[in-house]
């Protein structure tokens, strides 16, 4: 009834059932009862902790993976005893989201400044309106092409869009 009497009982734990066939813990690993020399130690706020590093697969979206992991952590927190805490020590998705927001901020204010400078130098309202419409149109077109070609949105692609729209105007 959920209690293991010896180490061999752990080997009988089913960890997956692909296509209805059970995969036992003994099929993917070796369970032993013994003592091993400690080679590393994780501490959080001075207390001994268990560290877990989750790494995304190549080609996957870091922000999406982090969001899904955080959702699963919320489910786990409800199931764990109250004396066990789950803390996130490092989240790379925060840096990525902040970087994308900073680049979008730069695109918007750079576009506004470009329109103002065009008006100041040309002193022609019609030319200014044309430039003001061309700037966001070129950026939107870039995103449509990126989507159609299945390109990912990363810092290099965002910086290229900024540079390209600055050169074009």
DOVO-897097 format. One record per residue (C-alpha): residue number from 1; residue in one letter; x, y, z. Coordinates in Angstrom, 3 decimals. Layout:
// residues N
+-----+------+----------+----------+----------+
| seq | type |     east |    north |       up |
+-----+------+----------+----------+----------+
| NUM |    a |        X |        Y |        Z |
...
+-----+------+----------+----------+----------+
END
This chain:
// residues 169
+-----+------+----------+----------+----------+
| seq | type |     east |    north |       up |
+-----+------+----------+----------+----------+
|   1 |    x |    0.000 |    0.000 |    0.000 |
|   2 |    x |    2.615 |    2.535 |   -1.065 |
|   3 |    x |    5.279 |    1.400 |    1.411 |
|   4 |    x |    8.444 |   -0.270 |    0.316 |
|   5 |    x |    9.971 |   -2.920 |    2.531 |
|   6 |    x |   13.287 |   -3.361 |    0.701 |
|   7 |    x |   15.367 |   -1.874 |   -2.111 |
|   8 |    x |   14.141 |   -4.386 |   -4.679 |
|   9 |    x |   10.611 |   -2.978 |   -4.300 |
|  10 |    x |   11.822 |    0.300 |   -5.831 |
|  11 |    x |   12.876 |   -1.557 |   -8.980 |
|  12 |    x |    9.221 |   -2.525 |   -9.527 |
|  13 |    x |    8.000 |    1.090 |   -9.651 |
|  14 |    x |    6.390 |    1.914 |  -13.007 |
|  15 |    x |    7.762 |    5.221 |  -14.314 |
|  16 |    x |    6.017 |    5.291 |  -17.726 |
|  17 |    x |    3.589 |    3.304 |  -19.852 |
|  18 |    x |    4.296 |    4.032 |  -23.525 |
|  19 |    x |    1.767 |    2.242 |  -25.743 |
|  20 |    x |    0.415 |    0.384 |  -22.703 |
|  21 |    x |    3.694 |   -1.383 |  -21.913 |
|  22 |    x |    5.008 |   -0.568 |  -18.423 |
|  23 |    x |    8.548 |    0.753 |  -18.027 |
|  24 |    x |    9.974 |   -0.095 |  -14.628 |
|  25 |    x |   12.582 |    1.876 |  -12.718 |
|  26 |    x |   14.907 |   -1.108 |  -13.048 |
|  27 |    x |   14.671 |   -0.752 |  -16.863 |
|  28 |    x |   16.193 |    2.742 |  -16.822 |
|  29 |    x |   18.377 |    2.780 |  -13.731 |
|  30 |    x |   19.891 |    0.851 |  -10.870 |
|  31 |    x |   18.557 |    1.162 |   -7.338 |
|  32 |    x |   21.032 |    0.369 |   -4.583 |
|  33 |    x |   21.105 |    0.792 |   -0.839 |
|  34 |    x |   24.413 |    2.204 |    0.199 |
|  35 |    x |   26.463 |    5.185 |    1.196 |
|  36 |    x |   28.339 |    7.239 |   -1.318 |
|  37 |    x |   30.905 |    9.904 |   -0.577 |
|  38 |    x |   29.416 |   13.389 |   -0.817 |
|  39 |    x |   31.054 |   15.356 |   -3.633 |
|  40 |    x |   28.884 |   18.466 |   -3.692 |
|  41 |    x |   26.512 |   20.398 |   -1.488 |
|  42 |    x |   23.724 |   22.834 |   -2.262 |
|  43 |    x |   22.696 |   25.468 |    0.225 |
|  44 |    x |   19.899 |   28.024 |    0.100 |
|  45 |    x |   19.932 |   30.739 |    2.761 |
|  46 |    x |   22.442 |   28.695 |    4.735 |
|  47 |    x |   20.296 |   25.545 |    4.796 |
|  48 |    x |   21.113 |   22.328 |    2.959 |
|  49 |    x |   18.898 |   21.993 |   -0.111 |
|  50 |    x |   18.305 |   19.873 |   -3.183 |
|  51 |    x |   19.320 |   21.612 |   -6.399 |
|  52 |    x |   17.669 |   20.838 |   -9.713 |
|  53 |    x |   18.795 |   22.353 |  -12.995 |
|  54 |    x |   16.212 |   22.275 |  -15.793 |
|  55 |    x |   17.720 |   22.790 |  -19.240 |
|  56 |    x |   15.617 |   23.263 |  -22.342 |
|  57 |    x |   16.181 |   21.220 |  -25.470 |
|  58 |    x |   17.953 |   22.849 |  -28.379 |
|  59 |    x |   15.495 |   24.678 |  -30.600 |
|  60 |    x |   12.836 |   25.103 |  -27.927 |
|  61 |    x |   11.558 |   28.392 |  -26.555 |
|  62 |    x |   13.161 |   29.332 |  -23.219 |
|  63 |    x |   10.280 |   31.570 |  -22.141 |
|  64 |    x |    7.671 |   28.920 |  -22.960 |
|  65 |    x |    9.629 |   26.188 |  -21.141 |
|  66 |    x |   10.046 |   28.410 |  -18.060 |
|  67 |    x |    6.323 |   29.217 |  -18.053 |
|  68 |    x |    5.389 |   25.526 |  -18.207 |
|  69 |    x |    7.908 |   24.620 |  -15.487 |
|  70 |    x |    6.513 |   27.366 |  -13.223 |
|  71 |    x |    2.981 |   26.063 |  -13.794 |
|  72 |    x |    4.080 |   22.552 |  -12.816 |
|  73 |    x |    5.884 |   23.913 |   -9.753 |
|  74 |    x |    2.633 |   25.503 |   -8.574 |
|  75 |    x |    0.938 |   22.099 |   -8.843 |
|  76 |    x |    3.817 |   20.465 |   -6.940 |
|  77 |    x |    3.711 |   23.078 |   -4.168 |
|  78 |    x |    0.110 |   22.119 |   -3.435 |
|  79 |    x |    1.033 |   18.439 |   -3.143 |
|  80 |    x |    4.170 |   18.829 |   -0.984 |
|  81 |    x |    4.162 |   19.048 |    2.802 |
|  82 |    x |    4.119 |   22.573 |    4.221 |
|  83 |    x |    7.690 |   22.323 |    5.570 |
|  84 |    x |    9.162 |   21.850 |    2.067 |
|  85 |    x |    9.820 |   24.995 |    0.032 |
|  86 |    x |   10.442 |   25.295 |   -3.684 |
|  87 |    x |   12.540 |   28.296 |   -4.707 |
|  88 |    x |   13.706 |   29.308 |   -8.157 |
|  89 |    x |   17.341 |   30.359 |   -7.924 |
|  90 |    x |   17.864 |   31.337 |  -11.573 |
|  91 |    x |   15.402 |   31.906 |  -14.398 |
|  92 |    x |   16.889 |   32.798 |  -17.800 |
|  93 |    x |   13.462 |   33.632 |  -19.196 |
|  94 |    x |   13.319 |   36.808 |  -17.093 |
|  95 |    x |   16.422 |   38.175 |  -18.836 |
|  96 |    x |   15.011 |   37.239 |  -22.243 |
|  97 |    x |   11.623 |   38.878 |  -21.561 |
|  98 |    x |   13.333 |   42.025 |  -20.257 |
|  99 |    x |   15.634 |   42.152 |  -23.289 |
| 100 |    x |   12.749 |   41.790 |  -25.738 |
| 101 |    x |   10.799 |   44.506 |  -23.902 |
| 102 |    x |   13.852 |   46.793 |  -23.997 |
| 103 |    x |   14.283 |   46.235 |  -27.735 |
| 104 |    x |   10.593 |   46.907 |  -28.375 |
| 105 |    x |   10.888 |   50.097 |  -26.304 |
| 106 |    x |   13.884 |   51.118 |  -28.432 |
| 107 |    x |   11.986 |   50.381 |  -31.650 |
| 108 |    x |    9.031 |   52.551 |  -30.616 |
| 109 |    x |   11.038 |   55.519 |  -29.353 |
| 110 |    x |   13.585 |   55.218 |  -32.164 |
| 111 |    x |   10.742 |   55.353 |  -34.671 |
| 112 |    x |    9.219 |   58.387 |  -33.003 |
| 113 |    x |   12.574 |   60.172 |  -32.969 |
| 114 |    x |   13.143 |   59.285 |  -36.623 |
| 115 |    x |    9.784 |   60.808 |  -37.560 |
| 116 |    x |   10.546 |   63.971 |  -35.560 |
| 117 |    x |   13.985 |   64.340 |  -37.145 |
| 118 |    x |   12.533 |   63.825 |  -40.627 |
| 119 |    x |    9.978 |   66.564 |  -39.968 |
| 120 |    x |   12.621 |   68.933 |  -38.590 |
| 121 |    x |   14.979 |   68.434 |  -41.548 |
| 122 |    x |   12.434 |   68.240 |  -44.370 |
| 123 |    x |    9.812 |   70.579 |  -42.899 |
| 124 |    x |    7.292 |   68.725 |  -45.038 |
| 125 |    x |    4.283 |   67.205 |  -43.330 |
| 126 |    x |    3.484 |   64.853 |  -46.241 |
| 127 |    x |    6.996 |   63.333 |  -46.304 |
| 128 |    x |    6.850 |   62.939 |  -42.539 |
| 129 |    x |    3.543 |   61.039 |  -42.715 |
| 130 |    x |    4.942 |   58.749 |  -45.429 |
| 131 |    x |    7.971 |   57.962 |  -43.258 |
| 132 |    x |    5.797 |   57.524 |  -40.181 |
| 133 |    x |    3.719 |   54.915 |  -42.034 |
| 134 |    x |    6.684 |   53.220 |  -43.715 |
| 135 |    x |    8.566 |   52.560 |  -40.465 |
| 136 |    x |    5.974 |   50.373 |  -38.692 |
| 137 |    x |    4.969 |   48.804 |  -42.016 |
| 138 |    x |    8.528 |   47.607 |  -42.637 |
| 139 |    x |    8.798 |   46.215 |  -39.117 |
| 140 |    x |    5.447 |   44.424 |  -39.385 |
| 141 |    x |    6.478 |   43.037 |  -42.787 |
| 142 |    x |    9.717 |   41.765 |  -41.221 |
| 143 |    x |    7.775 |   39.917 |  -38.525 |
| 144 |    x |    5.429 |   38.404 |  -41.127 |
| 145 |    x |    8.389 |   37.129 |  -43.171 |
| 146 |    x |   10.075 |   35.774 |  -40.033 |
| 147 |    x |    6.863 |   33.947 |  -39.105 |
| 148 |    x |    6.414 |   32.559 |  -42.623 |
| 149 |    x |   10.009 |   31.268 |  -42.694 |
| 150 |    x |    9.674 |   29.886 |  -39.145 |
| 151 |    x |   12.452 |   32.073 |  -37.738 |
| 152 |    x |   12.612 |   32.526 |  -33.992 |
| 153 |    x |   12.570 |   35.893 |  -32.314 |
| 154 |    x |   15.945 |   36.402 |  -30.653 |
| 155 |    x |   18.228 |   39.301 |  -29.865 |
| 156 |    x |   20.037 |   39.119 |  -33.209 |
| 157 |    x |   16.846 |   39.202 |  -35.248 |
| 158 |    x |   15.452 |   42.090 |  -33.199 |
| 159 |    x |   18.678 |   44.068 |  -33.510 |
| 160 |    x |   18.752 |   43.425 |  -37.265 |
| 161 |    x |   15.202 |   44.750 |  -37.569 |
| 162 |    x |   16.142 |   47.886 |  -35.627 |
| 163 |    x |   19.278 |   48.423 |  -37.693 |
| 164 |    x |   17.496 |   47.725 |  -40.961 |
| 165 |    x |   14.645 |   50.094 |  -40.227 |
| 166 |    x |   17.123 |   52.787 |  -39.173 |
| 167 |    x |   19.135 |   52.425 |  -42.384 |
| 168 |    x |   16.011 |   52.400 |  -44.552 |
| 169 |    x |   14.865 |   55.702 |  -43.150 |
+-----+------+----------+----------+----------+
END
